[in-house]
Amino acid sequence: MGIDPAGQVIVVTGSSSGIGAAAARRLAARGATVCLLARRADELESVAAGIRADGGRADAYPVDLTDEAATRRTVAEVLAAHGRVDVLLSNAARSIRRPIAESLDRLHDHERVMAINYFAAVRLVHLLLPSMLAQGGGHVVVSSTLSTQVPIPLFSAYLASKSALESYVRSLSAELGHAGITTSVVHFPMVRTPMSGGTEIYRAMRMMSPDQAARWIERAVVSRPSRVTSAFGVAGEASMALLPGVVTRATAPFFRRMDRELARRAAAGDVHE
Ligand SMILES: NC(=O)c1ccc[n+]([C@@H]2O[C@H](COP(=O)([O-])OP(=O)(O)OC[C@H]3O[C@@H](n4cnc5c(N)ncnc54)[C@H](OP(=O)(O)O)[C@@H]3O)[C@@H](O)[C@H]2O)c1
């Protein structure tokens, strides 16, 4: 059931590592042509070469997506080479974990995170939308997080950028759903990737693998639901809608205890790789 990825042209941003690389492999294995976008050319080419070695179709387009001119050139190259883009997987991002109280002179944290997580993602939609509308539709998938459903401390810039993007794609489907433009927000829990590996104490946390995360992306591409999430995410969202103050006050001490416990276990070498 759903829409077969075979024969579809899928742009995957942030596909030089982690979830994006795993999703590109999975979608290519189902017959999609994947266009891989990220900055690190060697990593990107190695993901593309691996897909081609397995019989799939993949092209690497090294680009810094915060660079408007370079992004425009890349989109023009993709459309010239493939004629169309059926699905945009907007997955490239950066994360910053820092207390607000230690960020008072660091507005640039927000600027840097918004530059890639929000503005670059919106720019790509704007650049691809004319061709999607002309071909009768297209699907936009965004990689987001469980933590926009239940707020966790220490990720204010990151979570604000993800919430902004979620809000943007909700507007996109509300305005252009009738013209065939659909969107899916994927609310991942923690996934073992270079991004989550940037925080030492998270070595002690059990996480989803990139291959499992890629299956969530596959579901978003095939079934095109407005969101892909977990039972925990749904429960969190519902309780935040009903009692946001109570839930925020009740969960904050839990998250502080969780961080202390992870730090203790990481220091003791009780880690998951
Ligand atoms: N890991 C988790 O626990 C987790 C949880 C929830 C949601 N997510 C989301 O999942 C997505 C994938 O993250 P990941 O965990 O797989 O981390 P990752 O391996 O670090 O992937 C991030 C990707 O973004 C690309 N990127 C960053 N800045 C870029 C730029 N300026 N231009 C082009 N590409 C850029 C990186 O490639 P280059 O460095 O080569 O440019 C990389 O391919 C992100 O949207 C993240 O927010 C992750």
Ligand as a Chemical Component Dictionary entry (heavy atoms), coordinates in Angstrom:
data_LIG
# 
_chem_comp.id                   LIG 
_chem_comp.type                 NON-POLYMER 
_chem_comp.pdbx_formal_charge   0 
_chem_comp.three_letter_code    LIG 
# 
loop_
_chem_comp_atom.comp_id 
_chem_comp_atom.atom_id 
_chem_comp_atom.alt_atom_id 
_chem_comp_atom.type_symbol 
_chem_comp_atom.charge 
_chem_comp_atom.model_Cartn_x 
_chem_comp_atom.model_Cartn_y 
_chem_comp_atom.model_Cartn_z 
_chem_comp_atom.pdbx_ordinal 
LIG N1  N1  N 0  20.427 11.866 16.193 1  
LIG C1  C1  C 0  19.351 12.118 16.903 2  
LIG O1  O1  O 0  19.251 11.701 18.081 3  
LIG C2  C2  C 0  18.210 12.888 16.307 4  
LIG C3  C3  C 0  17.016 12.940 17.025 5  
LIG C4  C4  C 0  15.950 13.653 16.497 6  
LIG C5  C5  C 0  16.078 14.276 15.261 7  
LIG N2  N2  N 1  17.253 14.215 14.583 8  
LIG C6  C6  C 0  17.341 14.907 13.299 9  
LIG O2  O2  O 0  17.734 13.996 12.305 10 
LIG C7  C7  C 0  18.404 14.690 11.257 11 
LIG C8  C8  C 0  19.699 13.982 10.895 12 
LIG O3  O3  O 0  20.603 14.095 11.972 13 
LIG P1  P1  P 0  21.625 12.933 12.363 14 
LIG O4  O4  O 0  21.335 12.578 13.747 15 
LIG O5  O5  O -1 21.648 11.899 11.299 16 
LIG O6  O6  O 0  23.004 13.738 12.425 17 
LIG P2  P2  P 0  24.255 13.851 11.438 18 
LIG O7  O7  O 0  24.784 12.511 11.083 19 
LIG O8  O8  O 0  25.152 14.838 12.090 20 
LIG O9  O9  O 0  23.605 14.481 10.127 21 
LIG C9  C9  C 0  23.460 15.860 9.924  22 
LIG C10 C10 C 0  23.602 16.078 8.436  23 
LIG O10 O10 O 0  23.365 17.460 8.153  24 
LIG C11 C11 C 0  24.347 17.877 7.206  25 
LIG N3  N3  N 0  24.554 19.321 7.299  26 
LIG C12 C12 C 0  24.808 20.057 8.414  27 
LIG N4  N4  N 0  25.023 21.339 8.087  28 
LIG C13 C13 C 0  24.873 21.421 6.730  29 
LIG C14 C14 C 0  24.990 22.475 5.787  30 
LIG N5  N5  N 0  25.296 23.735 6.172  31 
LIG N6  N6  N 0  24.772 22.210 4.491  32 
LIG C15 C15 C 0  24.487 20.948 4.084  33 
LIG N7  N7  N 0  24.366 19.907 4.919  34 
LIG C16 C16 C 0  24.567 20.143 6.230  35 
LIG C17 C17 C 0  25.591 17.095 7.625  36 
LIG O11 O11 O 0  26.475 16.954 6.524  37 
LIG P3  P3  P 0  27.825 17.792 6.299  38 
LIG O12 O12 O 0  28.487 17.993 7.630  39 
LIG O13 O13 O 0  28.574 16.909 5.364  40 
LIG O14 O14 O 0  27.385 19.057 5.665  41 
LIG C18 C18 C 0  24.986 15.731 7.931  42 
LIG O15 O15 O 0  24.877 14.957 6.758  43 
LIG C19 C19 C 0  18.576 16.123 11.758 44 
LIG O16 O16 O 0  17.558 16.933 11.218 45 
LIG C20 C20 C 0  18.386 15.995 13.248 46 
LIG O17 O17 O 0  17.944 17.201 13.828 47 
LIG C21 C21 C 0  18.314 13.529 15.074 48 
# 
loop_
_chem_comp_bond.comp_id 
_chem_comp_bond.atom_id_1 
_chem_comp_bond.atom_id_2 
_chem_comp_bond.value_order 
_chem_comp_bond.pdbx_ordinal 
LIG N1  C1  SING 1  
LIG C1  O1  DOUB 2  
LIG C1  C2  SING 3  
LIG C2  C3  SING 4  
LIG C2  C21 DOUB 5  
LIG C3  C4  DOUB 6  
LIG C4  C5  SING 7  
LIG C5  N2  DOUB 8  
LIG N2  C6  SING 9  
LIG N2  C21 SING 10 
LIG C6  O2  SING 11 
LIG C6  C20 SING 12 
LIG O2  C7  SING 13 
LIG C7  C8  SING 14 
LIG C7  C19 SING 15 
LIG C8  O3  SING 16 
LIG O3  P1  SING 17 
LIG P1  O4  DOUB 18 
LIG P1  O5  SING 19 
LIG P1  O6  SING 20 
LIG O6  P2  SING 21 
LIG P2  O7  DOUB 22 
LIG P2  O8  SING 23 
LIG P2  O9  SING 24 
LIG O9  C9  SING 25 
LIG C9  C10 SING 26 
LIG C10 O10 SING 27 
LIG C10 C18 SING 28 
LIG O10 C11 SING 29 
LIG C11 N3  SING 30 
LIG C11 C17 SING 31 
LIG N3  C12 SING 32 
LIG N3  C16 SING 33 
LIG C12 N4  DOUB 34 
LIG N4  C13 SING 35 
LIG C13 C14 SING 36 
LIG C13 C16 DOUB 37 
LIG C14 N5  SING 38 
LIG C14 N6  DOUB 39 
LIG N6  C15 SING 40 
LIG C15 N7  DOUB 41 
LIG N7  C16 SING 42 
LIG C17 O11 SING 43 
LIG C17 C18 SING 44 
LIG O11 P3  SING 45 
LIG P3  O12 DOUB 46 
LIG P3  O13 SING 47 
LIG P3  O14 SING 48 
LIG C18 O15 SING 49 
LIG C19 O16 SING 50 
LIG C19 C20 SING 51 
LIG C20 O17 SING 52 
# 
